[in-house]
Amino acid sequence: MSSSEPDYHFRSAPLTGPLMDRSELQRSLVLGELAYIAYLDEDSAQSTVRPLQLLETLFVEEDGAQAYVFKTEWDCIVACRGTEPTEWNDLKADVNATMAVAGTVGRVHRGFKQEVDDLWPQLFKELEANRKTLWFTGHSLGGAMATICAGRCYQAKLDPVPTELHTFGSPRVGNKRFVNSVPITHYRWVNNNDLVTRVPPMWLGYRHTGKLMYIDSNGQYGRVSKAQYAQDCWNGFWAGLKKGEFDLLADHSMTCYLDGIETGIRAEDDHSR
């Protein structure tokens, strides 16, 4: 997605009520779309989110690290921006896989932590005054940043603490001690063979956090066993090769995540009829 691309049509309904009133999948769709919008520059984002009927859109930036704070009458949503291939700061963050002290509990990826450290003074000042229901979201590097930010808010005992964290195509962020230190409800979306969700490697001590929300090789959301997951990854890999796509990279697209969530919502609606 271009950082100046304004032509986006929301799949979610306007935010005219509390986000928590929506279903689990509908909340993920809203937060996924805002993670997508976080790639836009400030002017484009301001104009693009108008259909959601937000009260305020605040852009936070420091040394290349970026996030948006979206506010409604009831909710405050922080969307951290993911990796931009043209941003040297992003590339440094992605490749710097050594761990550093998290600043809260445990250890986290040094590059991801630096991105959050850059933003934190501005972001914390904004959130310290917040009294709305607090949410975090992000895609790719943005998901890693959102995870660290949510952990810091929890450990700082902000009132209110984050209600939910939704990440899409996020890499592993920290070690087991960090993962176990933040009991925030976390929906961790993985689209089939998304390579980014498999790094940094576990042998370096990294672990995932949150509830796995898996989109299979057919673009369908559903719960799978470990054996089913492994088989489906192979299915997706070979299907991608037949189409001339490298599945490990194609599956990282935020559009693929939004498509998968929508299929889950349609199935949810069909089941309730």
Secondary structure, 3 states (H helix, E strand, C coil): CCCCCCCCCCCCCCCCCCHHHCCHHHHHHHHHHHHHHCCCCHHHHHHHCHHHCCCEEEEEEECCEEEEEEECCCEEEEEECCCCCCCHHHHHHHHCCCEEECCCCCEEEHHHHHHHHHHHHHHHHHHHCCCCEEEEEEECHHHHHHHHHHHHHHHCCCCCCCCEEEEECCCCCECHHHHHCCCCEEEEEEECCCHHHHCCCHHHCCECCCEEEEECCCCCECCCCHHHHHHHHHHHHHHHHHCCCCHHHHCCCHHHHHHHHHHHHHHHHHHHC
